[in-house]
Amino acid sequence: MKLHVLGFGLIFLALSCQSTSNTVSSGHVDHVVLMWLTPSQAMVYNEATGNASWTASAPATVSGRPGCTALPLAVKTDEPKMALGCIGMRTFTGIGDDRLLAAVPGDKIEELTAAVEAAVTANAGMRSFYEGHKAQFA
């Protein structure tokens, strides 16, 4: 296992997860990247994964309980997932209440890295615009 830092201080841990169905049939080991996100990082992650949506038809991509479901769901769907983090997850991992769990299929990490960088750049531009706009109300 290796700890890495991606963009704006986002820390992630690369893991190997053996999926029972894949392991039995092919011996394949899926790789999942875990990230512990602050709320502001989670918003950027949400934008980078294409899940910031205003439509009612967009499926929910954040789970609550159990938090660990984000791992097998990321492997099964081959899409990034996020979990709020239930008490079991927090008890066994020691992760504080100020973090959310994200799980990304290992083969998607480069794509996510580029998308996070784009979202961070876009958010920096929006911050500048909003701060200028906010000054009009001071």
C-alpha positions in Angstrom: 0.0 0.0 0.0 1.2 3.5 -0.9 0.0 6.9 0.2 -0.1 9.5 -2.5 -1.0 13.2 -2.6 -3.2 14.4 -5.5 -3.8 18.0 -6.2 -4.9 20.4 -3.5 -3.8 18.1 -0.6 -6.2 15.2 -1.5 -4.6 12.1 0.0 -5.3 8.7 -1.4 -4.3 5.1 -0.7 -4.0 2.4 -3.4 -5.4 -1.0 -2.4 -5.9 -4.3 -4.0 -9.3 -5.8 -3.5 -10.2 -9.4 -4.5 -13.7 -9.6 -5.9 -15.0 -13.1 -5.2 -16.6 -13.5 -8.6 -13.6 -12.2 -10.5 -11.1 -14.2 -8.4 -12.9 -17.5 -8.7 -13.3 -17.3 -12.5 -10.0 -15.6 -13.5 -7.7 -15.0 -10.6 -8.1 -11.3 -11.4 -7.4 -8.8 -8.6 -9.1 -5.4 -8.8 -7.3 -2.3 -7.6 -9.2 0.4 -5.8 -7.9 3.8 -4.7 -9.3 5.1 -1.4 -9.5 8.8 -0.6 -10.4 10.5 2.6 -11.9 13.8 1.6 -12.8 17.0 3.4 -16.2 18.5 2.4 -14.6 21.0 0.1 -12.4 18.2 -1.5 -15.6 16.1 -1.8 -17.3 18.8 -3.8 -14.3 19.0 -6.3 -14.3 15.2 -6.4 -18.0 15.2 -7.2 -17.4 17.7 -10.0 -14.4 15.8 -11.4 -16.4 12.5 -11.5 -19.2 14.2 -13.4 -21.7 13.8 -10.5 -22.5 17.4 -9.8 -25.9 17.4 -11.5 -29.0 19.5 -11.2 -31.3 17.0 -12.9 -33.7 14.6 -11.1 -32.7 11.8 -13.4 -29.1 11.7 -12.2 -28.6 8.7 -9.9 -27.3 9.2 -6.3 -23.6 8.5 -6.1 -23.1 9.0 -2.4 -24.0 6.2 0.1 -24.4 6.5 3.8 -24.4 3.2 5.5 -22.4 1.1 5.3 -19.5 3.3 4.3 -17.5 0.4 3.0 -20.0 -0.3 0.2 -18.1 2.4 -1.8 -15.3 -0.1 -2.5 -17.2 -3.0 -4.0 -19.5 -0.6 -5.9 -16.5 1.1 -7.4 -15.2 -2.3 -8.5 -18.5 -3.6 -9.7 -19.6 -0.5 -11.7 -16.0 0.6 -12.7 -17.0 4.1 -11.6 -15.9 6.3 -8.7 -18.1 6.2 -5.6 -18.3 8.2 -2.4 -19.6 7.4 1.1 -20.5 9.6 4.0 -18.9 7.1 6.4 -20.9 5.2 8.9 -19.9 4.7 12.5 -18.5 1.2 11.7 -16.2 2.6 9.1 -15.1 5.4 11.4 -14.6 3.0 14.3 -12.4 0.5 12.4 -10.4 3.0 10.4 -10.0 5.8 13.0 -11.1 8.3 10.3 -12.6 11.4 11.9 -16.0 13.0 11.3 -14.4 15.7 9.1 -13.7 13.2 6.2 -15.7 11.3 3.6 -14.6 8.1 1.8 -14.1 8.0 -1.9 -13.3 4.9 -3.9 -12.0 5.0 -7.4 -11.2 2.0 -9.7 -7.4 1.9 -10.1 -7.6 2.1 -13.8 -9.5 5.4 -13.6 -7.0 7.3 -11.4 -5.2 9.1 -14.2 -8.5 10.2 -15.7 -9.6 11.4 -12.3 -6.4 13.2 -11.7 -6.8 15.3 -14.9 -10.5 15.9 -14.1 -9.6 17.1 -10.5 -7.0 19.4 -11.9 -9.5 20.9 -14.3 -12.1 21.2 -11.4 -9.5 22.9 -9.1 -8.7 25.4 -11.9 -12.4 26.1 -12.5 -13.1 26.5 -8.8 -10.2 29.0 -8.5 -11.7 31.1 -11.3 -15.1 30.9 -9.6 -13.7 31.9 -6.3 -12.1 35.0 -7.8 -15.4 35.9 -9.5 -17.4 35.3 -6.4 -15.1 37.3 -4.2 -15.3 40.2 -6.6 -19.1 39.9 -6.7 -19.2 39.6 -2.8 -17.3 42.9 -2.6 -20.2 44.7 -4.2 -22.3 43.8 -1.1 -19.8 44.9 1.5 
